[in-house]
Amino acid sequence: MHHDQLRSHQMRDNRTECDQTKAGFVGPDDRLTGSAGLHLAAGVPLLHPEELVFAAMLDGWCNQLLARNLARSTVSSAQRVVRQFGEHCGTYPWLWTPQQADEWFADLRAVRHLSLSTVRNYQGALRGFGAFVTDPAYGWAAECERRFGTHPVQVINQVNAAVHVADSEADASKRAFSRAELQAMFDYADDEVDRKRASGRKGWLTAFRDATCFKVAYGFGLRRNETRMLDVVDFGRNPHGPEFGEYGVLDVRHGKAKKGSPPKRRSVLCVWEWVAEVVEQWS
């Protein structure tokens, strides 16, 4: 008797859920991270629908990007690009056109002189947002059609998208320091330490830290963030290079990560004895 009652309750719950789905209250799209059903209440009128729907789109896109394990800095940067494009157009995503995107990027290159890599990154952000709001699985196109009588389209396509064809897109006018220039920079950093310490100023320790960071970054070939996140315990002994003492190898814990992945770790060997001496002096 108890088993029959339990089965009866389950069948009734299933019928109720099915009826709610048909009525538009619960649907497969509403359960997706970033979908319109999770950010806008069905059947509730909005005081400023254009602004609120756009904000809900950005929130939903943020959740989708975070679900892909992208860094928060990457998500914030992408959202900032989309907002800038919206300010340039003076309209909302369901009214954006590829022609407006062409005009914006022409303005960015002609007036602001953005680099090729920056333009491509901006286009990547717009393309990602366009793919999100036009994907039927998230329901934003249908929501815009119901509220505003139109729907968003992809503004970055194969025709107007910048193509990455070169391994290096650095400005040709930029070059690495010569040895003389590099030595001059290190000498200046050391002179700043001596000058501030001789004058009794508190900033000499900060200047000493900066001079050490410059030399370590050059000596181990580190990126800016890799240098910033270093700790003394990241250095270790290299059995094949005893002349470097306790600083023969560096464990980089915060290397440049691939998209959706944690920081990439790597080990870098010391090749100059003076670099080990610099780290030892700081330690």
C-alpha positions as a Python dict, from the first residue, in 0.01 Angstrom:
ca = {
    (1, 'M'): (0, 0, 0),
    (2, 'H'): (282, 238, 86),
    (3, 'H'): (461, 161, -244),
    (4, 'D'): (149, 243, -448),
    (5, 'Q'): (106, 579, -270),
    (6, 'L'): (469, 675, -331),
    (7, 'R'): (440, 590, -701),
    (8, 'S'): (119, 792, -723),
    (9, 'H'): (292, 1099, -575),
    (10, 'Q'): (584, 1063, -818),
    (11, 'M'): (351, 1043, -1119),
    (12, 'R'): (165, 1352, -998),
    (13, 'D'): (492, 1548, -953),
    (14, 'N'): (603, 1450, -1303),
    (15, 'R'): (273, 1569, -1451),
    (16, 'T'): (304, 1900, -1263),
    (17, 'E'): (657, 1959, -1393),
    (18, 'C'): (544, 1876, -1746),
    (19, 'D'): (254, 2121, -1722),
    (20, 'Q'): (490, 2396, -1596),
    (21, 'T'): (726, 2336, -1886),
    (22, 'K'): (444, 2364, -2138),
    (23, 'A'): (323, 2684, -1972),
    (24, 'G'): (666, 2845, -2007),
    (25, 'F'): (758, 2852, -1638),
    (26, 'V'): (1031, 2588, -1650),
    (27, 'G'): (1232, 2497, -1957),
    (28, 'P'): (1567, 2350, -2048),
    (29, 'D'): (1700, 2696, -2141),
    (30, 'D'): (1612, 2835, -1797),
    (31, 'R'): (1857, 2599, -1629),
    (32, 'L'): (2159, 2701, -1836),
    (33, 'T'): (2416, 2926, -1675),
    (34, 'G'): (2363, 3274, -1819),
    (35, 'S'): (2024, 3204, -1975),
    (36, 'A'): (1754, 3467, -1989),
    (37, 'G'): (1526, 3262, -1764),
    (38, 'L'): (1774, 3289, -1477),
    (39, 'H'): (1818, 3666, -1501),
    (40, 'L'): (1474, 3795, -1599),
    (41, 'A'): (1149, 3704, -1425),
    (42, 'A'): (888, 3582, -1673),
    (43, 'G'): (580, 3802, -1709),
    (44, 'V'): (716, 4085, -1493),
    (45, 'P'): (713, 4430, -1662),
    (46, 'L'): (1035, 4632, -1634),
    (47, 'L'): (1058, 5005, -1563),
    (48, 'H'): (1356, 5054, -1798),
    (49, 'P'): (1351, 4734, -2004),
    (50, 'E'): (1633, 4824, -2245),
    (51, 'E'): (1888, 4903, -1975),
    (52, 'L'): (1786, 4611, -1752),
    (53, 'V'): (1789, 4355, -2032),
    (54, 'F'): (2134, 4473, -2148),
    (55, 'A'): (2264, 4453, -1791),
    (56, 'A'): (2112, 4105, -1752),
    (57, 'M'): (2281, 3999, -2077),
    (58, 'L'): (2619, 4108, -1944),
    (59, 'D'): (2558, 3930, -1613),
    (60, 'G'): (2458, 3613, -1793),
    (61, 'W'): (2761, 3633, -2019),
    (62, 'C'): (2983, 3685, -1715),
    (63, 'N'): (2846, 3366, -1559),
    (64, 'Q'): (2901, 3174, -1880),
    (65, 'L'): (3263, 3291, -1906),
    (66, 'L'): (3330, 3207, -1542),
    (67, 'A'): (3178, 2863, -1600),
    (68, 'R'): (3447, 2816, -1866),
    (69, 'N'): (3714, 2880, -1598),
    (70, 'L'): (3826, 3210, -1752),
    (71, 'A'): (4004, 3452, -1520),
    (72, 'R'): (3799, 3733, -1369),
    (73, 'S'): (4036, 3987, -1522),
    (74, 'T'): (3964, 3841, -1866),
    (75, 'V'): (3589, 3852, -1802),
    (76, 'S'): (3601, 4213, -1681),
    (77, 'S'): (3809, 4319, -1981),
    (78, 'A'): (3566, 4155, -2224),
    (79, 'Q'): (3265, 4318, -2057),
    (80, 'R'): (3438, 4656, -2073),
    (81, 'V'): (3486, 4619, -2450),
    (82, 'V'): (3118, 4537, -2500),
    (83, 'R'): (3010, 4838, -2294),
    (84, 'Q'): (3242, 5066, -2491),
    (85, 'F'): (3093, 4943, -2817),
    (86, 'G'): (2743, 5001, -2680),
    (87, 'E'): (2836, 5358, -2585),
    (88, 'H'): (2977, 5417, -2933),
    (89, 'C'): (2660, 5288, -3100),
    (90, 'G'): (2422, 5462, -2859),
    (91, 'T'): (2190, 5160, -2891),
    (92, 'Y'): (2145, 4815, -2740),
    (93, 'P'): (2267, 4473, -2860),
    (94, 'W'): (1945, 4384, -3040),
    (95, 'L'): (1998, 4690, -3262),
    (96, 'W'): (2371, 4650, -3330),
    (97, 'T'): (2484, 4592, -3689),
    (98, 'P'): (2812, 4483, -3851),
    (99, 'Q'): (2836, 4828, -4011),
    (100, 'Q'): (2851, 4987, -3666),
    (101, 'A'): (3131, 4749, -3571),
    (102, 'D'): (3324, 4846, -3886),
    (103, 'E'): (3287, 5215, -3805),
    (104, 'W'): (3397, 5164, -3444),
    (105, 'F'): (3713, 4975, -3531),
    (106, 'A'): (3797, 5221, -3806),
    (107, 'D'): (3770, 5497, -3546),
    (108, 'L'): (3983, 5304, -3295),
    (109, 'R'): (4259, 5255, -3549),
    (110, 'A'): (4249, 5603, -3704),
    (111, 'V'): (4202, 5810, -3387),
    (112, 'R'): (4328, 5601, -3097),
    (113, 'H'): (4589, 5416, -3303),
    (114, 'L'): (4527, 5081, -3136),
    (115, 'S'): (4769, 4803, -3218),
    (116, 'L'): (4670, 4512, -3439),
    (117, 'S'): (4666, 4268, -3148),
    (118, 'T'): (4443, 4499, -2943),
    (119, 'V'): (4195, 4533, -3229),
    (120, 'R'): (4185, 4157, -3266),
    (121, 'N'): (4128, 4112, -2891),
    (122, 'Y'): (3843, 4365, -2900),
    (123, 'Q'): (3686, 4183, -3191),
    (124, 'G'): (3721, 3854, -3006),
    (125, 'A'): (3530, 3997, -2710),
    (126, 'L'): (3249, 4128, -2933),
    (127, 'R'): (3234, 3801, -3123),
    (128, 'G'): (3208, 3604, -2799),
    (129, 'F'): (2926, 3826, -2672),
    (130, 'G'): (2746, 3801, -3006),
    (131, 'A'): (2773, 3422, -3003),
    (132, 'F'): (2629, 3418, -2651),
    (133, 'V'): (2324, 3640, -2709),
    (134, 'T'): (2239, 3476, -3045),
    (135, 'D'): (2264, 3119, -2916),
    (136, 'P'): (1907, 2979, -2893),
    (137, 'A'): (2005, 2771, -2593),
    (138, 'Y'): (2031, 3083, -2376),
    (139, 'G'): (1702, 3235, -2489),
    (140, 'W'): (1818, 3595, -2526),
    (141, 'A'): (1716, 3627, -2891),
    (142, 'A'): (1366, 3504, -2812),
    (143, 'E'): (1347, 3737, -2510),
    (144, 'C'): (1446, 4039, -2721),
    (145, 'E'): (1200, 3940, -2992),
    (146, 'R'): (920, 3924, -2737),
    (147, 'R'): (1007, 4251, -2565),
    (148, 'F'): (1141, 4469, -2846),
    (149, 'G'): (1023, 4306, -3168),
    (150, 'T'): (1376, 4235, -3290),
    (151, 'H'): (1674, 4020, -3196),
    (152, 'P'): (2055, 4056, -3177),
    (153, 'V'): (2283, 3946, -3461),
    (154, 'Q'): (2651, 3862, -3481),
    (155, 'V'): (2838, 4184, -3565),
    (156, 'I'): (3182, 4021, -3609),
    (157, 'N'): (3195, 3768, -3890),
    (158, 'Q'): (3446, 3619, -4132),
    (159, 'V'): (3433, 3929, -4351),
    (160, 'N'): (3518, 4201, -4100),
    (161, 'A'): (3725, 4002, -3848),
    (162, 'A'): (4098, 4068, -3815),
    (163, 'V'): (4310, 3765, -3904),
    (164, 'H'): (4610, 3655, -3700),
    (165, 'V'): (4869, 3559, -3962),
    (166, 'A'): (5200, 3663, -3801),
    (167, 'D'): (5368, 3499, -3504),
    (168, 'S'): (5480, 3839, -3373),
    (169, 'E'): (5272, 4154, -3404),
    (170, 'A'): (5505, 4379, -3207),
    (171, 'D'): (5565, 4732, -3329),
    (172, 'A'): (5873, 4735, -3550),
    (173, 'S'): (5993, 5054, -3380),
    (174, 'K'): (6028, 4865, -3050),
    (175, 'R'): (6345, 4669, -2984),
    (176, 'A'): (6530, 4507, -2701),
    (177, 'F'): (6785, 4702, -2497),
    (178, 'S'): (7143, 4681, -2609),
    (179, 'R'): (7394, 4561, -2350),
    (180, 'A'): (7511, 4914, -2291),
    (181, 'E'): (7157, 5040, -2241),
    (182, 'L'): (7076, 4749, -2011),
    (183, 'Q'): (7386, 4814, -1802),
    (184, 'A'): (7296, 5182, -1782),
    (185, 'M'): (6950, 5094, -1649),
    (186, 'F'): (7092, 4860, -1384),
    (187, 'D'): (7350, 5120, -1282),
    (188, 'Y'): (7082, 5384, -1246),
    (189, 'A'): (6870, 5151, -1028),
    (190, 'D'): (7171, 5082, -804),
    (191, 'D'): (7258, 5452, -783),
    (192, 'E'): (6902, 5528, -670),
    (193, 'V'): (6945, 5284, -380),
    (194, 'D'): (7270, 5447, -272),
    (195, 'R'): (7134, 5799, -311),
    (196, 'K'): (6820, 5738, -106),
    (197, 'R'): (7004, 5546, 162),
    (198, 'A'): (7271, 5818, 195),
    (199, 'S'): (7000, 6082, 237),
    (200, 'G'): (6830, 5885, 511),
    (201, 'R'): (6505, 5845, 319),
    (202, 'K'): (6276, 5550, 381),
    (203, 'G'): (6243, 5467, 12),
    (204, 'W'): (6584, 5305, -21),
    (205, 'L'): (6448, 4955, 56),
    (206, 'T'): (6181, 4992, -211),
    (207, 'A'): (6445, 5107, -459),
    (208, 'F'): (6659, 4806, -363),
    (209, 'R'): (6364, 4575, -425),
    (210, 'D'): (6299, 4731, -767),
    (211, 'A'): (6663, 4699, -870),
    (212, 'T'): (6659, 4333, -766),
    (213, 'C'): (6337, 4267, -959),
    (214, 'F'): (6482, 4424, -1276),
    (215, 'K'): (6789, 4202, -1259),
    (216, 'V'): (6600, 3884, -1171),
    (217, 'A'): (6345, 3939, -1448),
    (218, 'Y'): (6625, 3980, -1700),
    (219, 'G'): (6841, 3702, -1559),
    (220, 'F'): (6566, 3438, -1561),
    (221, 'G'): (6363, 3570, -1857),
    (222, 'L'): (6043, 3637, -1662),
    (223, 'R'): (5721, 3813, -1749),
    (224, 'R'): (5596, 4102, -1539),
    (225, 'N'): (5337, 3904, -1340),
    (226, 'E'): (5577, 3613, -1297),
    (227, 'T'): (5827, 3852, -1139),
    (228, 'R'): (5564, 4017, -923),
    (229, 'M'): (5450, 3685, -773),
    (230, 'L'): (5797, 3553, -691),
    (231, 'D'): (5898, 3440, -342),
    (232, 'V'): (6239, 3353, -202),
    (233, 'V'): (6131, 2991, -147),
    (234, 'D'): (6082, 2954, -524),
    (235, 'F'): (6460, 2930, -570),
    (236, 'G'): (6643, 2604, -531),
    (237, 'R'): (6972, 2426, -588),
    (238, 'N'): (7074, 2295, -929),
    (239, 'P'): (7279, 1974, -888),
    (240, 'H'): (7442, 2036, -1225),
    (241, 'G'): (7531, 2395, -1137),
    (242, 'P'): (7676, 2401, -786),
    (243, 'E'): (7840, 2737, -854),
    (244, 'F'): (7497, 2903, -825),
    (245, 'G'): (7446, 2783, -469),
    (246, 'E'): (7084, 2787, -348),
    (247, 'Y'): (6968, 2988, -647),
    (248, 'G'): (7051, 2764, -941),
    (249, 'V'): (6691, 2697, -1044),
    (250, 'L'): (6372, 2901, -1018),
    (251, 'D'): (6026, 2746, -988),
    (252, 'V'): (5787, 2986, -1165),
    (253, 'R'): (5445, 2922, -1010),
    (254, 'H'): (5246, 3195, -1184),
    (255, 'G'): (5333, 3149, -1550),
    (256, 'K'): (5108, 3265, -1831),
    (257, 'A'): (4801, 3041, -1835),
    (258, 'K'): (4620, 2904, -2134),
    (259, 'K'): (4255, 2997, -2175),
    (260, 'G'): (4044, 2833, -1906),
    (261, 'S'): (4347, 2680, -1731),
    (262, 'P'): (4533, 2755, -1407),
    (263, 'P'): (4871, 2934, -1414),
    (264, 'K'): (5133, 2730, -1595),
    (265, 'R'): (5433, 2628, -1387),
    (266, 'R'): (5782, 2590, -1520),
    (267, 'S'): (6143, 2573, -1399),
    (268, 'V'): (6409, 2818, -1520),
    (269, 'L'): (6783, 2756, -1475),
    (270, 'C'): (7025, 3026, -1370),
    (271, 'V'): (7299, 3087, -1628),
    (272, 'W'): (7491, 3383, -1480),
    (273, 'E'): (7659, 3380, -1143),
    (274, 'W'): (7587, 3749, -1088),
    (275, 'V'): (7213, 3676, -1095),
    (276, 'A'): (7251, 3427, -810),
    (277, 'E'): (7455, 3686, -620),
    (278, 'V'): (7178, 3945, -665),
    (279, 'V'): (6914, 3709, -521),
    (280, 'E'): (7144, 3607, -236),
    (281, 'Q'): (7205, 3970, -148),
    (282, 'W'): (6832, 4040, -135),
    (283, 'S'): (6763, 3728, 72),
}
